[in-house]
Amino acid sequence: MIFRPDGTYLPESSAPLGYQEFNRQDGGRVKSVQAAVAFWMGLSPGERAVLDERTSWPRAVVERVEPKSGHGFLTLLIPPEFFCKLADRDSGKIISRPREMTWLISSARQRRAAQLDLTEVDKTERLMLLAQLTYTIGFLHKHDWVYGDLHFGNVLFALNPPRIKLLECDGAAALSDPARRQGSAPFWDPPECQAGGERPQRLQDIATDVYKLGLAILRSLTPGQGAAMTRAPDRIADELDAEGTALLAGALSADRLARPTASELYSYFSRTISRRIGVPEALAIGQIMPDLAGTSGGHVFISYVSEDSKLVDKLQHDLESAGVAVWRDRTSLGAGDRWRDSIRSAIAAGSFFICCFSEASRSRTRSYMNEELALAIEELRIRNRENIWFLPVLFPGGEVPDRQIGAGENLRDFNYTSLTPSNWPRGINQLVRTIRRH
């Protein structure tokens, strides 16, 4: 139970707080919360904002001095949009309760019986919720932390726009902590942790988190009878395309090595959503789609000529495998999009602009790449010179053109990355390091 301690605030924030108490004798939980608070304190301001937005992360440990009182922790109070109205089981009165993702798999009859103020959640909204969930778990994995007890009762959601909030984050733990204690809710236990196995795995880890993400994806997209317990990937039927179906099958595989990363799942959902709703709309709701928001960790725009499509396919694959979201005309434009507006918006909102120069681009006198490069030069003129954004890439035979930016600067003043067959892995690593660092 979370209480609101009126008049209590943290030094760095005036946001309302919630207080959760636990048994004074539970020393292990105290240490877990202390580690979680230290983790939050060690993040950058932008990363703290991500965690505060999408989780009920412990912000401070509270030690009570009275003999019969317990320990607890402070966290940001859950916003009202994550609550719903429904009938109390005992009294029948309409009450307010957190809106758990469990309701995503309920039937219309169950919602009517509960007098729940929730209409049908459409597929695009479900995909957005799953994108946020995979992003948040992937964020923790990036920092070598494990969420652990993922199930629908520990995830709240809001709509208009769709957002999620992870609860019970005091149970999250660093991979380096051999004493971490994390359980699994019924019907959410990964194969390697199930009792009765030859050697049940005791500790949760990144692979077990991904398995539970797979269950969340499967069950969210196939609501109704049997959804609460299903583990069968073939139930997904036509709800996902071939790529998504393969990723889900991998996530639910008993082979831990076959499971994708949470970042790979997020990258798939972000690309799928941008195709469904159009890039301008996705950018307009960038606060719920981090990699489309133009913030740290945001999407990378790739500019190229059509002759280099196969090389760009490989570049896109390698970047996305490293957890980098990519915007590309061939995969990110939807049917009916006004492509000029979409491309201009995607360039302006992108965290990075990769321009691929090659023998083919050098020999072309007319190309859409030239128009994209002109837009990029406009962006360079108004962007802070201290922030890295323009990333020239040289394919075989390519060279950075001699084009003026203004204020005495030229495109050739930017350090380029060579992506030739002999230098490809090194070049990809260089790009990924730069993107992650900034």
Phi, psi and omega in degrees: 000137179250130179250158177258113179276095183302137177082006180254129180220156174272151184303324186268004185205146174257011181292144179296145186245155170245151180238127177242126183256147173220170187301135182298331182280351183279075183297326179297320180289324177300314180296323179297317179292319178300320178294321180295318178296317179296324177298313180299317182296332182276355181277161173288162179304320179295320179290323176299319180297321178299313182295318179294325182290325191246001180217164170260063188287138177300132183249337179199141176275138179244125177246118179270143187263343179295144185303324185263002182271164183247185174269166176194190177213158177260143175215163177294138180295141181290127182298153183298335181293348177267011179249158178226168176254135178202169183278133175294136184296327184272310186267338184081356179287149178283124182232169177257133180218152175303140182272096182282153179293350174305326181291345177293335182257007180280159176271164177300324179294319178295321180292322178294318181297324179276356184054039182282135180275061181219119175275181181298133177267120187282173187296318180298319178296321178296319178297322178295319178297318179292325177299316179294320180296314180293324178297315185293316177294320177296326177300315178295318180298324178302329180260015178062040174243151181244131177287311174097265191275063180281124171199169188295335177289344180258010179231123174260158176220152175233164180233167178056062001270165180294132178213156177237161176217118178278133177258178175052041183284352174291348175273349177293154185206157177286143176301332183282355182269105182287348182262007183298141180238107183224130183255188177226133177291158177306136179070012177240004184282130178294156182306320185288348182253359186287136178297144181096349176288169182298315178217082182301135179284131184276318186265136171287155179207191183297321180294324178289324174302316182294322177301316180292326172299319177301317177296319179298319179296309182302312186286325179293324184270352179229063183292168178110199185302129177085354185295326185294338185240351187295145174230008188272111181300331183290349176294338184294336176048241184258017181289336177234157176283183185300319180296314180295321179297319179293319178297319179294317178300321178294318181298327182264009180288146173290340177279107183301328181288343181276349184283135177288173174275161175298326178294323177294321177296316179297317180301319178297313182295321180296320178291320180296318181293318181297328177286329183282321187248354180089142184299315181303318179294321179296320179292326180294333177250036185304335181296339179258352178235086189307320184282356174250009188265350182076014178262183180305131183085008184285187188286156178251122177274132178247124178250137185195170173260155188299331179298339182260018186302319183294319177294322180290326173304313181293318178299314180298315180301314184291323178293315181292328176295335178269008177088015180264124178283132185244136171252124182216140187304321187288332184249345186251345177275136178261165178299131178086355178297143169281098195296325179297315179295319181296317181293317178300316180295318182293323178293312183295324184271349183291147176284337179212153176236112177262123178245121186263108180262135184212179175298321180293316181293329181289329183272347181279130176270336178226133177194155175293336177300323178297321178293318178297321179293324177297319177294322179296322179295321175301317179296318181300326182292332184253353180274156176296127182295340182282343183263125178286128180221317183272119183239095178289137177237133178252115167276170181309130178083000185267159174210150179289128183291155180274082182235133182282142176260324186126161181056033176079008181259153182229154177302333181285355176282348182269136177292131182257164176248126180272125177241074173260165181307320183283339185247006189302304182302318180295320180294318178298315178300321179296316179297313183297318179299317180296315182296316181291326184288335185243000000 
